[in-house]
Amino acid sequence: MKLKGVSWIEANFEKLIVGVMLVVCLAVLVLQFVVVSNKVEVGGQKRALGNAFAPAAEEANRAIAAMESDSPPLPEFDQTEDLASSYASLLGSGVSPVDRLAEFGEAVESIDELGGSDVILGNSFATFTPPTPASPLGVGYRATLNPYEVAEYEGLAALLPAEQPYDTPWISAEIDIDEEAIEAAFRADPDGPAGEIQPLPQDWWRSKQAVLSVEFEREQQQPDGSWGGSTIVASLPGFEPAIDLSVSPSNWRELDQIATRAAQAEDAVLRPGFYDILEGQPWRPPSAVPSFEDAERGQDEIRRLERQLASVRDRIEDRRGALSQLGQRDNDRGGREGGREGGREGGRQPEDEEAGDPNVRRIEREIERLEQQEQGILDDLEVLGWSEDSDLVAAFDLESWLSTKREEDGPMPAWGHDIRLEQGGVYRYRARLVMANPLFGRAASLAEEQKEAAAAAYVRSAWSDWSEPVEIGWPEYFFVERASAGTGLGGQARPTARGELYRFHYGYWRRAVVSLEPGDRFVAQVSLPEGLQIWDTAAPAGEQAWNPGEDAEQPEDLELLPTTMPVSANAWLLDVVPSPFATGGGLMGADSVTFEAVIRGPDGRVSRRSPDQERANPLYQRIADSAQAGEDQIPSIPGQGRRDRPREEGGEDRDFRPDPRGFDRDRPRDPPGGGAGGG
């Protein structure tokens, strides 16, 4: 029913409102999501909200690429300035445009009056001279160098044999650096507190106490016994001096920096290293090399302690066996008693269970005492360099040795090496110290007559006394082992002798034996151990190393050396004659006749050689011991050290023990019978 008096608009007003609102909402949605979206301004550009961070990401990627670039763009400068030259120019120039300043008061006699140093300008100061070192200790060495280092260091191959193995001798000379004596030389006041000469101000030398270099000079003994051929020992090829003394500083501040570098590189300056040794005795400082007598006593002590250790361990095993038997006996007795009780009490326990069997306690105390004795012997052996894990003598620990020297707070060692030597040569050495001159660059503070002393940046000590002569030895030796007048068929005398020839090869002396009659020359063949090889330094050592063992697989490119080697000496047996020295031990207390071999040596001289005296010669003993050690040699791999002999079937691993007596600083100066063979 239609209402009277109500228009259409009034009747549908609410519907119109709802419709208008729907149209407005729809328009807003269209404008928001269809026509145009909200934007923000980034970097001067309008961007949608979803892409607002895109420019920042692009800029970050460009920054990362610039940082990782191998050739980043460099900033351009209109001009550059040489800061070092500018600094040196300003440092050397004056501080005032005029050489004299107007007086502003009374004259000041000393800077000390202004509260500064006690230096009196223009006065005389004590000149510094490093203390003279003591006579060097020289020791001769011989070993086989690592072929990889020979290939690496330029100039080294020219000083060695043309082919492998690189067997070579060298000499190391050692002195002690007394730091207290150096400081005393800096503090010296020649004419005392009341004198005109002032001691050096501490500011001038406090940073200059380091030794910059130790120079060694050598002379060679001539055939007539005199000394000549004086020369400064050059650095080893590949071992450049830590401080280059050919470069002179321009002022005292630069000199301080040089001295500071020398102090920081003390080991490189005072104790340069040596090349890696492939075979033979590892290098050790001359003062750490035992004499033959010391090494002999050390070996005797090791053998004595080894016998004592074996005896103590046998007794320990015996006591442990007795303890085990006591335990078994108690168990058997307990079982029988338990059976008689019918098992009701599970076997009767010992009445004095807490106290224990007195026999057991006695044996346990005895074992404990023996174990303490065993440990004491092991400690003594360890001090001598013995290792329980193998038969190898423990390697010399240079760092530990130097650490002990520092803890003793005494003089520190310094050494140099000389490899430019002649076989069989005899040399002597002396040394001097090179240090910074505390007067250098201080000419303005010195009296006129002392200004010349400030010109040199470095000062040297006086030369030390000469060392004892050091013989480098020969690569070959011969000895007479036995001599006999002999009697052949029909009573005809047939003198014979037995000789030994030795040649140094691949780290050890090699021995050959030859039977001689008058007119025979010392010539023989040396047998070498298996596995001695030539190394290809262009390939890794591990890939070409010979493998010990009969069934071991060998590398394809393995190049082995022959297992025999000729050895000879330019020496001939001329005759065998009775020795003029009779010895006891003959029949009925009569003297026993010994014989000597008459030898024409390499030098053309005829001499008589006694087998008894040959065997007592320390040189012979050292060489013979090295030859014996070399018989069990398993060749080392360059850079990997020594190898053990493989385990034999049914046996134990066998190691070889290099003889520490290979280092002998008391070797005789004259080679027996001329020494080297082959002329």
C-alpha positions as CSV (number, residue, x, y, z in Angstrom):
1,M,0.0,0.0,0.0
2,K,1.6,3.3,-1.1
3,L,2.0,5.9,1.6
4,K,0.4,9.1,0.9
5,G,2.5,12.3,1.0
6,V,5.9,10.5,0.8
7,S,8.0,11.2,-2.2
8,W,10.2,8.6,-4.0
9,I,13.4,10.2,-2.7
10,E,12.1,10.1,0.8
11,A,11.1,6.5,0.4
12,N,14.5,5.4,-1.0
13,F,16.9,7.9,0.7
14,E,18.8,5.2,2.6
15,K,19.3,3.2,-0.5
16,L,20.7,6.1,-2.3
17,I,23.2,6.8,0.5
18,V,24.4,3.2,0.4
19,G,24.7,3.2,-3.3
20,V,26.8,6.4,-3.3
21,M,29.1,5.0,-0.7
22,L,29.6,1.8,-2.7
23,V,30.5,3.9,-5.8
24,V,33.0,6.0,-3.8
25,C,34.7,2.8,-2.4
26,L,34.9,1.3,-5.8
27,A,36.5,4.4,-7.2
28,V,39.1,4.4,-4.4
29,L,40.0,0.8,-5.1
30,V,40.3,1.5,-8.8
31,L,42.6,4.5,-8.2
32,Q,44.7,2.5,-5.7
33,F,45.3,-0.7,-7.6
34,V,44.5,0.0,-11.3
35,V,45.0,3.5,-12.3
36,V,48.1,4.6,-10.2
37,S,50.0,3.2,-7.1
38,N,51.8,5.0,-4.3
39,K,55.3,6.1,-5.0
40,V,58.3,7.5,-3.1
41,E,61.2,9.6,-4.2
42,V,64.6,7.8,-4.1
43,G,67.7,9.5,-5.5
44,G,65.6,12.2,-7.2
45,Q,63.4,9.6,-8.9
46,K,59.8,8.4,-8.2
47,R,59.7,4.7,-7.4
48,A,57.0,2.4,-6.4
49,L,57.1,1.2,-2.8
50,G,58.0,-2.3,-3.9
51,N,61.2,-1.0,-5.7
52,A,62.2,1.6,-3.1
53,F,65.3,-0.4,-2.0
54,A,66.5,-1.4,-5.5
55,P,68.9,1.6,-5.9
56,A,70.6,0.8,-2.6
57,A,71.1,-2.8,-3.6
58,E,72.6,-1.8,-6.9
59,E,75.0,0.6,-5.2
60,A,76.1,-2.1,-2.7
61,N,76.8,-4.5,-5.5
62,R,79.0,-1.9,-7.2
63,A,80.9,-1.3,-4.0
64,I,81.5,-5.0,-3.5
65,A,82.7,-5.4,-7.1
66,A,85.2,-2.5,-6.6
67,M,86.6,-4.0,-3.4
68,E,87.1,-7.4,-5.0
69,S,88.6,-6.1,-8.2
70,D,92.3,-6.9,-9.0
71,S,92.8,-3.5,-10.5
72,P,90.5,-0.9,-8.8
73,P,90.4,2.6,-10.1
74,L,92.9,4.9,-8.4
75,P,92.4,8.5,-7.5
76,E,94.2,11.0,-9.7
77,F,96.6,13.5,-8.3
78,D,97.8,16.6,-9.9
79,Q,101.3,16.1,-8.5
80,T,103.2,13.8,-6.1
81,E,105.7,14.6,-3.4
82,D,108.8,12.5,-2.4
83,L,108.2,12.4,1.3
84,A,111.5,10.6,2.1
85,S,113.6,13.2,0.2
86,S,111.6,16.0,1.8
87,Y,112.1,14.5,5.3
88,A,115.9,14.0,4.7
89,S,116.2,17.6,3.4
90,L,114.4,19.1,6.4
91,L,116.4,16.9,8.8
92,G,119.7,18.0,7.4
93,S,118.9,21.7,7.1
94,G,119.2,24.3,9.8
95,V,116.5,25.3,12.1
96,S,117.1,29.0,11.6
97,P,117.8,31.2,8.6
98,V,120.9,32.6,10.3
99,D,123.8,30.8,12.0
100,R,123.8,33.0,15.1
101,L,121.0,34.1,17.4
102,A,120.8,37.2,19.4
103,E,121.5,36.7,23.1
104,F,118.4,36.7,25.3
105,G,120.2,36.4,28.6
106,E,123.4,35.2,30.1
107,A,125.4,32.5,28.3
108,V,124.5,28.9,29.3
109,E,127.5,26.6,29.7
110,S,125.7,23.3,29.6
111,I,122.3,22.0,28.4
112,D,122.1,20.4,31.8
113,E,121.4,23.8,33.3
114,L,118.2,23.8,31.2
115,G,117.1,20.4,32.7
116,G,118.1,18.4,29.6
117,S,121.0,16.0,28.9
118,D,124.4,16.4,30.6
119,V,126.1,16.8,27.2
120,I,128.4,19.7,27.0
121,L,128.3,20.9,23.4
122,G,131.7,21.1,21.6
123,N,133.5,19.0,24.2
124,S,135.4,15.8,23.6
125,F,133.7,12.5,24.1
126,A,135.0,8.9,24.6
127,T,135.2,7.1,21.3
128,F,133.5,3.6,21.2
129,T,135.4,0.5,20.1
130,P,133.7,-2.9,20.4
131,P,135.5,-5.3,22.7
132,T,137.9,-7.8,21.0
133,P,136.3,-11.3,21.0
134,A,138.2,-14.3,22.2
135,S,139.9,-16.7,19.8
136,P,137.3,-18.6,17.7
137,L,136.7,-22.3,18.0
138,G,136.8,-24.0,14.6
139,V,135.5,-27.5,13.7
140,G,135.6,-29.3,10.4
141,Y,132.5,-31.2,9.1
142,R,131.7,-33.5,6.2
143,A,128.3,-34.6,5.0
144,T,126.0,-34.9,1.9
145,L,123.8,-31.9,1.2
146,N,120.2,-32.0,0.1
147,P,120.2,-31.9,-3.7
148,Y,116.9,-29.9,-3.7
149,E,118.7,-27.1,-1.8
150,V,121.7,-27.3,-4.1
151,A,119.3,-26.6,-7.0
152,E,117.5,-23.8,-5.1
153,Y,120.5,-21.7,-4.0
154,E,122.2,-19.9,-6.8
155,G,126.0,-20.4,-6.8
156,L,126.0,-23.4,-4.4
157,A,126.4,-26.0,-7.1
158,A,129.7,-24.4,-8.3
159,L,131.3,-25.2,-4.9
160,L,130.2,-28.9,-4.9
161,P,130.9,-32.1,-6.9
162,A,129.6,-32.0,-10.4
163,E,127.2,-34.9,-9.8
164,Q,125.2,-36.3,-6.9
165,P,125.8,-37.2,-4.2
166,Y,126.9,-33.7,-3.1
167,D,129.5,-34.8,-0.5
168,T,131.3,-31.7,0.8
169,P,133.4,-30.5,3.7
170,W,133.1,-27.2,5.5
171,I,134.3,-25.5,8.6
172,S,132.3,-23.6,11.2
173,A,133.9,-21.1,13.5
174,E,132.3,-19.9,16.8
175,I,133.0,-17.0,19.2
176,D,131.2,-15.7,22.3
177,I,129.5,-12.3,22.4
178,D,129.9,-10.7,25.9
179,E,127.1,-8.2,26.2
180,E,128.4,-7.0,29.6
181,A,131.8,-6.2,28.0
182,I,130.0,-4.3,25.2
183,E,128.0,-2.2,27.6
184,A,131.1,-1.5,29.6
185,A,132.8,-0.2,26.4
186,F,129.9,2.2,25.9
187,R,130.1,3.5,29.4
188,A,133.9,3.9,29.4
189,D,135.3,7.2,30.8
190,P,138.9,7.2,29.7
191,D,140.2,10.0,32.0
192,G,137.8,9.6,34.9
193,P,135.1,11.9,36.2
194,A,137.5,14.9,36.6
195,G,138.9,14.5,33.1
196,E,138.1,16.6,30.0
197,I,136.8,13.6,28.0
198,Q,133.2,12.9,28.7
199,P,131.6,9.4,28.6
200,L,129.2,8.8,25.8
201,P,125.6,10.0,26.7
202,Q,123.3,7.0,27.1
203,D,120.9,8.6,24.6
204,W,123.6,8.1,22.0
205,W,124.1,4.4,22.4
206,R,121.1,2.9,24.3
207,S,119.6,1.7,21.0
208,K,122.9,0.7,19.4
209,Q,124.0,-2.2,21.6
210,A,123.3,-4.9,19.0
211,V,126.1,-6.5,17.0
212,L,125.5,-5.8,13.3
213,S,127.8,-8.5,12.0
214,V,130.6,-10.8,12.9
215,E,133.4,-10.9,10.4
216,F,135.6,-13.9,10.1
217,E,139.0,-13.9,8.4
218,R,140.9,-17.1,7.4
219,E,144.4,-18.1,6.5
220,Q,145.5,-21.4,4.9
221,Q,148.6,-23.3,5.8
222,Q,151.2,-23.4,3.1
223,P,153.3,-26.5,2.2
224,D,156.3,-25.0,4.1
225,G,154.2,-24.6,7.2
226,S,153.7,-20.8,6.9
227,W,150.3,-19.1,6.8
228,G,149.0,-17.1,3.9
229,G,146.1,-16.4,1.6
230,S,144.3,-14.2,4.1
231,T,140.6,-13.5,3.1
232,I,137.4,-12.4,4.7
233,V,135.0,-15.4,4.8
234,A,132.0,-14.7,2.5
235,S,128.4,-15.6,3.3
236,L,127.1,-19.0,2.1
237,P,125.3,-18.9,-1.3
238,G,121.7,-18.3,-0.6
239,F,122.3,-16.8,2.9
240,E,122.6,-13.1,2.4
241,P,123.7,-11.0,5.5
242,A,120.9,-9.9,7.7
243,I,122.3,-6.4,7.8
244,D,123.8,-5.0,4.6
245,L,126.8,-3.0,5.7
246,S,127.4,-1.7,2.2
247,V,124.4,0.7,2.7
248,S,125.3,3.6,4.9
249,P,122.6,5.6,6.8
250,S,122.3,9.3,6.2
251,N,121.8,10.3,9.9
252,W,121.9,8.8,13.3
253,R,118.2,8.1,13.4
254,E,118.5,5.7,10.5
255,L,121.5,4.1,12.2
256,D,119.3,3.5,15.3
257,Q,116.8,1.8,13.0
258,I,119.5,-0.5,11.6
259,A,120.7,-1.4,15.1
260,T,117.1,-2.1,16.1
261,R,116.6,-4.4,13.2
262,A,119.8,-6.2,14.1
263,A,118.6,-6.7,17.6
264,Q,115.3,-8.1,16.4
265,A,117.0,-10.5,14.0
266,E,119.7,-11.5,16.4
267,D,119.7,-15.2,15.4
268,A,120.0,-14.4,11.7
269,V,122.8,-11.9,12.4
270,L,124.9,-13.8,14.8
271,R,124.0,-17.4,14.1
272,P,123.3,-18.0,10.4
273,G,121.9,-21.4,9.5
274,F,123.4,-24.1,7.3
275,Y,122.1,-26.1,4.5
276,D,119.8,-29.2,5.0
277,I,121.9,-32.3,5.2
278,L,120.7,-35.4,3.4
279,E,123.1,-37.9,4.8
280,G,125.7,-37.9,7.5
281,Q,126.0,-36.1,10.8
282,P,123.6,-33.2,11.2
283,W,125.3,-29.8,11.9
284,R,125.7,-28.6,15.4
285,P,127.6,-25.6,16.8
286,P,131.3,-26.1,17.2
287,S,131.2,-25.8,21.0
288,A,128.5,-28.5,21.1
289,V,130.6,-30.9,19.1
290,P,132.2,-33.5,21.5
291,S,135.9,-34.3,21.1
292,F,136.7,-37.9,20.3
293,E,137.6,-38.6,23.9
294,D,134.3,-37.1,25.2
295,A,132.3,-39.0,22.6
296,E,134.1,-42.2,23.5
297,R,133.4,-41.8,27.2
298,G,129.7,-41.0,26.3
299,Q,129.3,-44.1,24.3
300,D,131.0,-46.2,27.0
301,E,128.6,-44.7,29.6
302,I,125.6,-45.4,27.4
303,R,126.7,-49.0,27.0
304,R,127.2,-49.4,30.7
305,L,123.8,-47.9,31.5
306,E,122.1,-50.1,28.9
307,R,123.6,-53.2,30.5
308,Q,122.5,-52.0,33.9
309,L,119.0,-51.2,32.5
310,A,118.6,-54.7,31.1
311,S,119.7,-56.2,34.4
312,V,117.2,-54.2,36.4
313,R,114.4,-55.0,34.0
314,D,115.2,-58.7,34.2
315,R,114.9,-58.5,38.0
316,I,111.6,-56.7,37.7
317,E,110.2,-59.5,35.4
318,D,111.5,-62.1,37.9
319,R,109.8,-60.4,40.8
320,R,106.6,-60.0,38.9
321,G,106.7,-63.7,38.1
322,A,107.2,-64.6,41.8
323,L,104.3,-62.3,42.7
324,S,102.1,-64.1,40.1
325,Q,103.0,-67.5,41.5
326,L,102.1,-66.4,45.0
327,G,98.7,-65.3,43.8
328,Q,98.1,-68.6,42.0
329,R,99.1,-70.5,45.1
330,D,96.7,-68.6,47.3
331,N,93.9,-69.2,44.8
332,D,94.5,-72.9,44.7
333,R,94.6,-73.1,48.5
334,G,91.4,-71.1,48.8
335,G,89.7,-73.5,46.4
336,R,90.7,-76.6,48.3
337,E,89.6,-75.1,51.7
338,G,86.3,-74.0,50.1
339,G,85.7,-77.6,48.9
340,R,86.2,-79.1,52.3
341,E,83.6,-76.8,53.8
342,G,81.1,-78.1,51.3
343,G,80.6,-74.8,49.8
344,R,78.6,-73.5,52.7
345,E,80.8,-70.5,53.3
346,G,82.0,-70.2,49.7
347,G,85.6,-71.0,50.7
348,R,87.3,-69.5,53.7
349,Q,89.0,-66.1,53.0
350,P,92.5,-65.4,54.4
351,E,92.3,-64.6,58.1
352,D,94.4,-61.4,57.7
353,E,92.7,-60.1,54.5
354,E,93.2,-56.5,55.3
355,A,96.9,-56.8,56.1
356,G,97.6,-59.1,53.1
357,D,100.3,-61.7,52.6
358,P,103.6,-60.4,54.0
359,N,105.5,-62.1,51.1
360,V,103.3,-60.3,48.6
361,R,103.9,-57.0,50.3
362,R,107.7,-57.6,50.4
363,I,107.8,-58.5,46.6
364,E,105.7,-55.4,45.8
365,R,108.0,-53.1,47.7
366,E,111.0,-54.7,45.9
367,I,109.3,-54.2,42.5
368,E,108.6,-50.6,43.4
369,R,112.3,-50.0,44.3
370,L,113.5,-51.6,41.1
371,E,111.1,-49.5,39.0
372,Q,112.5,-46.3,40.7
373,Q,116.0,-47.6,39.8
374,E,114.8,-48.2,36.2
375,Q,113.5,-44.7,35.9
376,G,116.7,-43.2,37.2
377,I,118.7,-45.1,34.6
378,L,116.4,-43.9,31.9
379,D,116.8,-40.3,33.0
380,D,120.6,-40.7,32.9
381,L,120.4,-42.2,29.4
382,E,118.1,-39.4,28.2
383,V,120.7,-36.9,29.3
384,L,123.3,-38.7,27.0
385,G,120.9,-38.5,24.0
386,W,119.7,-42.1,24.2
387,S,116.1,-42.8,23.1
388,E,114.2,-45.8,24.3
389,D,111.9,-45.8,21.3
390,S,114.7,-46.6,18.8
391,D,118.4,-47.2,18.5
392,L,118.9,-43.7,17.0
393,V,120.7,-41.2,19.1
394,A,118.4,-38.3,19.8
395,A,118.9,-35.4,17.4
396,F,120.6,-32.3,18.6
397,D,118.1,-29.7,19.5
398,L,119.6,-26.3,18.6
399,E,116.7,-24.3,20.0
400,S,116.9,-26.0,23.4
401,W,120.6,-25.6,23.4
402,L,120.3,-21.9,22.8
403,S,117.5,-21.6,25.4
404,T,119.8,-23.1,28.0
405,K,122.5,-20.6,27.0
406,R,120.1,-17.7,27.5
407,E,119.0,-19.0,30.9
408,E,122.6,-19.2,32.0
409,D,122.8,-15.4,31.4
410,G,126.3,-15.6,30.1
411,P,128.0,-14.8,26.7
412,M,125.9,-15.9,23.7
413,P,127.5,-17.8,20.8
414,A,128.0,-16.4,17.3
415,W,129.3,-18.4,14.3
416,G,130.0,-18.4,10.7
417,H,130.4,-21.1,8.0
418,D,133.2,-21.5,5.4
419,I,132.5,-23.9,2.5
420,R,135.0,-22.5,0.0
421,L,137.8,-24.9,1.0
422,E,140.3,-27.2,-0.6
423,Q,140.3,-30.9,0.2
424,G,143.1,-31.7,2.7
425,G,143.6,-28.0,3.6
426,V,144.5,-26.7,7.0
427,Y,143.0,-23.4,8.0
428,R,142.9,-21.0,10.9
429,Y,140.4,-18.2,11.7
430,R,140.0,-15.0,13.6
431,A,137.0,-12.7,14.2
432,R,135.9,-9.2,14.9
433,L,132.6,-7.4,15.7
434,V,130.9,-4.7,13.7
435,M,128.6,-2.3,15.6
436,A,127.0,1.1,15.2
437,N,129.1,4.2,15.8
438,P,127.4,6.3,18.6
439,L,129.2,9.4,17.4
440,F,127.8,9.1,13.8
441,G,125.6,12.1,12.9
442,R,126.6,14.0,16.1
443,A,129.3,16.2,14.6
444,A,127.6,19.4,15.7
445,S,128.0,18.2,19.4
446,L,131.7,17.3,19.1
447,A,134.9,19.2,19.4
448,E,136.6,20.0,16.1
449,E,139.3,17.3,16.4
450,Q,136.6,14.7,16.9
451,K,134.3,15.5,14.0
452,E,136.2,13.0,11.8
453,A,135.2,10.2,14.2
454,A,131.6,10.9,13.5
455,A,131.9,10.3,9.7
456,A,131.7,6.5,9.8
457,A,128.4,4.8,10.6
458,Y,130.0,1.5,11.6
459,V,133.0,0.7,13.9
460,R,134.9,-2.6,14.1
461,S,136.7,-4.2,17.0
462,A,140.3,-5.4,16.8
463,W,140.8,-8.8,15.4
464,S,140.8,-11.7,17.8
465,D,143.7,-14.1,18.2
466,W,143.9,-16.9,15.6
467,S,142.1,-20.1,16.3
468,E,143.9,-23.4,16.5
469,P,144.5,-25.0,13.1
470,V,141.5,-26.8,11.6
471,E,142.1,-29.6,9.1
472,I,139.4,-30.2,6.6
473,G,140.7,-33.7,5.9
474,W,140.7,-35.8,2.7
475,P,137.9,-37.7,1.1
476,E,140.0,-40.9,1.0
477,Y,142.3,-42.5,3.5
478,F,144.3,-45.8,3.7
479,F,145.6,-47.7,6.7
480,V,147.6,-50.8,7.4
481,E,145.6,-53.3,9.3
482,R,148.1,-56.2,9.4
483,A,151.7,-56.9,8.5
484,S,153.6,-60.2,8.5
485,A,157.0,-61.4,7.3
486,G,155.4,-64.8,6.5
487,T,157.1,-68.0,5.4
488,G,156.2,-69.7,2.2
489,L,157.1,-73.2,0.9
490,G,160.7,-74.1,1.2
491,G,161.3,-71.6,3.9
492,Q,161.2,-68.6,1.6
493,A,159.9,-65.5,3.2
494,R,156.9,-63.9,1.6
495,P,156.1,-60.5,3.3
496,T,152.4,-59.6,3.2
497,A,150.2,-56.9,4.5
498,R,146.5,-56.2,4.7
499,G,145.3,-52.7,4.0
500,E,142.1,-50.8,4.5
501,L,140.9,-48.1,2.2
502,Y,138.2,-45.6,3.1
503,R,136.3,-43.2,0.9
504,F,133.6,-40.8,2.0
505,H,130.4,-41.4,0.0
506,Y,126.8,-40.5,0.5
507,G,127.2,-39.4,4.1
508,Y,129.4,-42.1,5.5
509,W,132.9,-43.5,5.2
510,R,133.0,-46.7,3.0
511,R,135.5,-49.5,3.8
512,A,137.4,-51.8,1.5
513,V,140.1,-54.4,2.4
514,V,143.0,-55.3,0.1
515,S,145.8,-58.0,0.5
516,L,149.2,-56.7,-0.5
517,E,152.6,-58.0,-1.3
518,P,155.7,-55.9,-2.0
519,G,155.1,-53.9,-5.1
520,D,151.3,-53.9,-4.9
521,R,149.3,-50.7,-4.9
522,F,146.4,-49.9,-2.5
523,V,143.4,-50.6,-4.9
524,A,140.1,-52.2,-4.0
525,Q,136.3,-52.1,-4.5
526,V,133.9,-50.7,-1.9
527,S,130.6,-52.3,-1.4
528,L,127.7,-49.8,-1.0
529,P,124.3,-50.3,0.7
530,E,121.3,-50.8,-1.5
531,G,119.1,-47.9,-2.3
532,L,121.5,-45.0,-2.8
533,Q,120.0,-43.0,-5.6
534,I,120.1,-39.9,-7.8
535,W,117.3,-37.4,-7.1
536,D,115.4,-35.6,-9.8
537,T,115.0,-32.2,-8.2
538,A,112.3,-31.3,-10.7
539,A,110.0,-33.9,-9.2
540,P,108.7,-34.5,-5.6
541,A,111.1,-36.6,-3.6
542,G,108.4,-38.8,-2.2
543,E,107.3,-40.0,-5.6
544,Q,110.7,-41.3,-6.6
545,A,112.1,-42.6,-3.3
546,W,113.5,-46.1,-3.3
547,N,111.5,-48.4,-1.0
548,P,113.4,-50.9,1.2
549,G,112.4,-54.6,1.1
550,E,112.8,-57.4,-1.4
551,D,109.2,-57.3,-2.5
552,A,108.7,-53.5,-2.2
553,E,107.2,-51.8,-5.3
554,Q,109.7,-49.3,-6.8
555,P,109.0,-46.0,-8.6
556,E,109.2,-46.1,-12.4
557,D,111.8,-43.4,-12.8
558,L,114.1,-44.7,-10.0
559,E,117.8,-44.0,-10.7
560,L,120.0,-46.1,-8.4
561,L,123.7,-45.7,-7.9
562,P,125.9,-48.8,-8.4
563,T,126.4,-51.0,-5.3
564,T,130.2,-51.0,-5.8
565,M,132.7,-48.2,-6.1
566,P,136.4,-48.2,-6.8
567,V,138.7,-46.7,-4.2
568,S,142.5,-46.4,-4.5
569,A,145.5,-44.5,-3.0
570,N,148.7,-43.6,-4.7
571,A,150.5,-45.7,-2.2
572,W,152.5,-49.0,-2.6
573,L,153.7,-51.7,-0.2
574,L,157.5,-51.9,-0.5
575,D,158.4,-54.3,2.3
576,V,157.5,-55.7,5.7
577,V,160.1,-55.3,8.5
578,P,160.3,-56.0,12.2
579,S,159.2,-53.2,14.5
580,P,161.9,-51.7,16.6
581,F,159.5,-51.7,19.5
582,A,159.3,-55.2,21.1
583,T,156.2,-56.2,23.0
584,G,155.7,-58.8,25.8
585,G,153.5,-61.9,25.4
586,G,155.9,-64.3,23.7
587,L,156.7,-67.8,24.7
588,M,158.4,-68.3,28.1
589,G,158.0,-64.6,28.7
590,A,160.1,-63.6,25.7
591,D,159.3,-60.5,23.8
592,S,156.9,-60.8,20.9
593,V,158.1,-59.5,17.5
594,T,155.7,-57.2,15.6
595,F,156.1,-56.1,12.0
596,E,155.6,-52.8,10.2
597,A,154.8,-52.1,6.6
598,V,157.1,-50.0,4.5
599,I,154.9,-47.7,2.4
600,R,155.6,-45.3,-0.4
601,G,152.9,-42.7,0.1
602,P,151.1,-40.2,-2.3
603,D,153.7,-37.6,-1.5
604,G,156.6,-39.8,-2.7
605,R,157.9,-40.3,0.8
606,V,158.7,-43.7,2.3
607,S,157.4,-44.3,5.8
608,R,156.9,-47.3,8.2
609,R,153.3,-48.0,9.3
610,S,152.6,-50.0,12.4
611,P,149.2,-51.8,12.5
612,D,149.1,-51.3,16.3
613,Q,149.6,-47.5,15.9
614,E,147.1,-47.3,13.1
615,R,144.3,-48.9,15.2
616,A,145.1,-46.5,18.1
617,N,144.8,-43.5,15.8
618,P,141.6,-41.5,16.7
619,L,141.2,-40.6,13.0
620,Y,141.1,-44.3,12.1
621,Q,138.7,-45.1,14.9
622,R,136.3,-42.3,13.9
623,I,136.4,-43.3,10.2
624,A,136.0,-47.0,11.0
625,D,133.0,-46.4,13.2
626,S,131.4,-44.3,10.5
627,A,131.9,-47.1,8.0
628,Q,130.3,-49.6,10.3
629,A,127.3,-47.3,10.8
630,G,127.0,-46.8,7.1
631,E,126.6,-50.6,6.5
632,D,123.1,-50.4,7.8
633,Q,122.2,-47.2,6.0
634,I,118.6,-46.8,4.8
635,P,118.8,-43.7,2.5
636,S,117.0,-40.7,3.7
637,I,114.3,-38.9,1.6
638,P,115.1,-35.2,1.1
639,G,113.0,-33.1,3.4
640,Q,111.7,-36.1,5.3
641,G,114.7,-37.3,7.4
642,R,116.0,-40.7,8.2
643,R,114.1,-43.9,7.6
644,D,114.1,-47.2,9.7
645,R,114.9,-50.5,8.3
646,P,111.7,-52.6,7.7
647,R,110.8,-55.3,10.1
648,E,112.4,-58.6,9.2
649,E,110.2,-61.7,9.3
650,G,110.2,-63.2,12.8
651,G,112.4,-60.3,14.0
652,E,112.3,-56.8,15.2
653,D,112.7,-53.5,13.4
654,R,116.3,-52.5,13.0
655,D,117.4,-48.9,13.2
656,F,120.9,-47.6,12.6
657,R,122.8,-45.4,15.0
658,P,124.9,-42.6,13.5
659,D,128.1,-42.4,15.4
660,P,128.4,-39.0,17.3
661,R,132.1,-39.4,17.1
662,G,131.9,-38.3,13.5
663,F,132.4,-34.9,15.0
664,D,136.0,-34.7,16.0
665,R,137.6,-31.4,16.7
666,D,140.8,-33.1,17.9
667,R,141.6,-34.9,14.7
668,P,145.4,-35.1,13.8
669,R,146.7,-32.5,11.5
670,D,148.8,-34.7,9.2
671,P,147.0,-37.4,7.2
672,P,148.6,-40.8,7.8
673,G,150.9,-41.7,5.0
674,G,149.9,-38.6,3.0
675,G,146.3,-39.2,3.7
676,A,144.4,-39.1,0.5
677,G,144.7,-41.6,-2.3
678,G,144.6,-41.0,-6.0
679,G,147.3,-38.2,-5.8
